[in-house]
Amino acid sequence: YTYYEPEFTMAFNSTKELIGVGILCNYTSYGYGVKKVAVSTSLDGKTWIKMGTATTATQYDDETPFPIVFNTPVTCKYVKLTILESFDTSENPRFLIGEIGAYEYLDWNL
């Protein structure tokens, strides 16, 4: 979890065919949820493909992940998330991430 580090990279032991990622935030009642995130993928950790930017209009609670579903499945070994905005409106906006998941199949209810 973090307050100020806006970039996370997940590395897998082998390539995966992903259909999306999910971000589970903590203390969302304080505004520490992620509002906008950019997602990139890579096969080698050096050359990145921008998957796009996801924005949520409403904040998810502490038990529901912010789902980011790709338009098409992508084969990758690395996923980079760059947090662009949180729901915290203070002078130094914060977010608090409890879990980040990568999904090879859809297992949340959209």
N, C-alpha and C positions, 0 to 999 in steps of 0.2 A: 504494500500500500504506500501511498505517497501523499504529500501535501503540495509539493511544488515541482516534482520531476515530471515533465509533460510527455516523455517518450518511453515506450516499453517495447522490447523486442522478445518475441517467443521463438525459441529454437527447438526443433523436433529432431529425434534421432534418425529419422528417415523422412522421405517426402510423403506428404499427405495430400489428399484431394479434399479440399475444404469447401463448404458451402456458406460459411459465415463464422462470426465470433460473437461473444457476449461479454459484457462488462457488468459485474455485480458491484455496486457501490455500497459503502457503509455511511451511516449518519446522514442519510438523505434528508431527514427532517431539518437538519441544519443548513441545507443547501449544498452539501458536499458531493452531489451527483454530477456525472459527466453529461454535458449538454450537446457538445459537438466534438467529433473525433475523425481524424483522417486515418485510413487504413492502407498499408502497402504490403506486398508480398514479395518473396525472393526465393530463388532456388539455391543461391550461393552466399547470401548475406552481404553481397556487394552491389549487385544490380537489382534495383527495386522497381516493381510495377505498382503504380498507384491504382488501387481498387476503387477509390472514391472517398467522399466525406459523408458521414451520417450525422444527422441532427435530430434530436427528439424535442418535441414541443412541450411535453410534460415530463416531469421527473419520475423515474421508476422508484419503487420502494426498496428497502434493504433486502428483500427476499426475491425480487424479480430482476433478472438481468436485462440490460439495454441490448436488444438483439440487433446485430448488423448482418444482414443477409446479402451475399454477393449475387449479382445478376446471373452469373454462370459459375459453376464449380471451378476452382483454381488449384493447380498442383503447385505446392511450395514446400519449402523446408523451414522458412522463417516468415513470421508475421510481425509487422511493426505497427504499433498504435501511437498516434500523436494526438494528445488531448489539446483541443483548440479552445474549448470554452467549458466552464462549469456553471452550475446554477448559483454558486456563491457570488454575491454582488458586492462583497467587501473590497477594500482598496487592494488587497493581495488575494485574489480569488484562489480558493483551494478546492480540491476534490479528494475523495478518499476511496480507493479501490480495494475491495476485499478479495475478489477473484476475477480472473480473465479466463474465458474458455474458448476453445477452438472446436468447431463442429464439422464432422464428416457427414452428418445426417441431421435433419431437423428434429430436435427433441424439445423444443419449447413451443408453446401455443401462441401463434401470432394473431 
